[in-house]
């Protein structure tokens, strides 16, 4: 029987000019599962919007699913978020006073039931992402293991997992920073 695992593996952030993707998040998920991604404002309820609360298509999401060597039960899900930086300052995910990008990422594993014509959410991972952008210096992005890499603008990342519905530690907090 296939599993419904949805395990967060990590996140990379790069707002540099030559960056192909500003945010990349990876998950280990059960093999051959349907998934959906939703990006919201930092409250995890409000749609991303611009001036006068008009809907704003500021983030393009692409995804890639790859097999994991020696693991028939899981696949690697990579989500790449491309942010239109020209629209960022007029959106509700940018704080001009603090130079922060604040958004909520929700990833769900779903199942469509032919019996009742419904889309069921089996499990989900919801995370608040807070990225401080220092526009004056080079940056370092630190990982959970203390490693870091640098180039471009300055960033400090705060990640607050709001829960994987099957995870007992859904209220824990994680910080990433340099």
matplotlib code that plots the C-alpha trace (Angstrom):
import matplotlib.pyplot as plt

x = [0.0, 1.3, 2.0, 0.8, 4.1, 4.8, 8.1, 9.6, 13.3, 14.5, 14.3, 16.8, 16.4, 18.2, 16.9, 20.0, 19.6, 20.6, 18.6, 16.3, 14.0, 13.8, 12.5, 12.9, 11.3, 11.8, 9.6, 9.7, 6.3, 4.6, 5.1, 2.6, 0.5, -1.5, -0.5, -1.5, 0.3, -1.3, 0.5, -1.2, -0.4, 1.4, -1.9, -2.4, -5.9, -5.8, -5.0, -1.9, -3.0, -1.8, -3.0, -6.6, -6.6, -6.9, -5.7, -2.0, -0.3, 3.1, 4.5, 4.8, 5.1, 6.8, 7.2, 9.3, 8.8, 11.9, 12.4, 14.6, 17.4, 16.8, 13.4, 10.3, 8.0, 8.9, 9.5, 11.3, 8.9, 10.7, 8.7, 10.2, 8.7, 9.6, 8.6, 8.0, 10.2, 8.8, 5.4, 6.7, 6.6, 2.9, 1.9, 0.6, 3.5, 6.1, 6.6, 8.3, 9.1, 11.0, 12.1, 10.5, 8.8, 6.1, 4.0, 2.4, 3.1, 0.6, 1.3, -1.4, -1.5, -4.9, -7.1, -10.0, -12.9, -14.9, -17.5, -18.6, -16.9, -14.9, -11.3, -10.0, -7.1, -5.2, -2.4, -0.9, 2.1, 1.5, 4.5, 4.9, 7.9, 9.5, 12.5, 14.3, 16.0, 19.0, 19.4, 22.7, 25.1, 26.1, 24.1, 24.5, 21.8, 22.3, 20.9, 19.7, 23.1, 24.9, 26.2, 25.9, 26.3, 26.4, 26.0, 23.7, 21.5, 21.3, 18.7, 17.6, 15.0, 12.5, 10.4, 7.4, 5.9, 2.2, 1.9, 1.7, -1.7, -0.1, 2.8, 2.7, 5.0, 2.9, 3.3, 7.1, 9.2, 12.3, 14.6, 17.1, 19.5, 23.0]
y = [0.0, 3.4, 5.9, 9.5, 10.8, 14.5, 15.3, 18.8, 18.5, 22.1, 25.5, 27.6, 31.3, 33.5, 36.9, 37.7, 39.2, 36.0, 33.7, 31.4, 30.9, 33.1, 30.3, 26.5, 24.1, 20.3, 17.5, 13.8, 12.5, 9.2, 7.7, 8.6, 11.0, 14.0, 17.3, 20.9, 24.1, 27.3, 30.5, 33.0, 36.1, 35.6, 35.0, 31.8, 32.8, 36.0, 35.7, 37.5, 40.9, 44.3, 47.8, 48.2, 44.4, 43.4, 39.9, 39.9, 37.1, 37.8, 34.3, 31.7, 28.2, 25.3, 21.8, 18.8, 15.2, 12.9, 9.4, 8.8, 6.2, 3.0, 4.2, 2.9, 4.4, 8.1, 10.7, 14.1, 17.0, 20.3, 23.5, 26.6, 30.0, 32.7, 36.1, 39.1, 41.5, 44.5, 43.8, 42.9, 46.4, 46.8, 43.5, 42.4, 40.0, 42.9, 45.0, 48.3, 49.4, 46.2, 45.0, 41.6, 39.2, 37.4, 34.6, 31.3, 28.1, 25.3, 21.9, 19.2, 15.6, 15.0, 12.1, 12.4, 10.0, 8.8, 7.5, 10.9, 13.2, 15.0, 16.0, 14.9, 16.5, 13.6, 15.5, 19.0, 21.0, 24.7, 27.1, 30.7, 32.1, 35.3, 36.6, 39.7, 41.4, 43.6, 45.7, 47.2, 44.2, 40.8, 37.9, 34.7, 32.1, 29.6, 26.1, 23.9, 22.3, 25.6, 25.6, 28.8, 30.1, 33.6, 36.0, 38.9, 40.7, 40.1, 37.7, 36.3, 33.6, 32.7, 29.6, 28.7, 25.3, 25.5, 21.8, 18.7, 17.3, 13.9, 15.4, 15.4, 18.4, 20.7, 23.7, 23.8, 26.6, 26.6, 29.5, 29.8, 32.7, 33.8]
z = [0.0, -0.9, 1.9, 2.4, 3.8, 3.2, 4.9, 4.7, 3.7, 3.5, 1.8, -0.2, -0.8, -3.4, -4.4, -6.5, -10.0, -11.8, -9.5, -11.5, -8.4, -5.4, -3.1, -3.5, -1.1, -1.1, 0.3, 0.5, -0.4, -0.9, -4.4, -7.1, -5.0, -6.3, -4.7, -4.7, -3.7, -2.4, -1.6, 0.8, 2.7, 6.1, 8.0, 5.9, 5.1, 2.9, -0.8, -2.1, -3.3, -4.5, -4.3, -3.2, -2.3, -6.0, -6.7, -7.7, -9.6, -8.2, -7.7, -10.4, -8.9, -10.8, -9.5, -10.2, -9.0, -9.1, -7.9, -4.9, -5.3, -3.3, -2.1, -3.9, -1.2, -1.7, -4.4, -4.2, -4.7, -5.5, -5.5, -7.1, -6.4, -8.9, -7.5, -9.8, -7.9, -9.9, -8.2, -4.8, -3.2, -4.1, -2.6, 0.8, 1.2, 1.3, 4.4, 3.3, 6.9, 7.8, 4.3, 4.8, 2.4, 4.5, 3.0, 3.8, 1.8, 1.9, 0.3, 0.3, -0.7, -2.2, -3.3, -5.7, -4.9, -7.9, -5.4, -4.2, -6.8, -4.0, -3.7, -0.3, 1.5, 3.1, 4.6, 4.4, 5.4, 6.2, 6.7, 7.4, 5.6, 6.7, 4.7, 5.9, 2.9, 3.7, 0.5, 1.6, 2.0, 0.7, 2.2, 4.0, 4.2, 7.0, 7.1, 9.9, 10.1, 10.6, 7.0, 4.9, 1.4, 0.2, -2.8, -3.8, -1.3, 2.5, 3.9, 7.2, 7.1, 9.7, 9.1, 11.2, 10.4, 11.2, 10.8, 8.8, 9.7, 10.5, 12.4, 16.2, 16.5, 14.3, 16.6, 16.8, 15.4, 13.4, 12.7, 9.8, 9.9, 9.3]

ax = plt.figure().add_subplot(projection="3d")
ax.plot(x, y, z, "-o")
ax.set_aspect("equal")
plt.show()
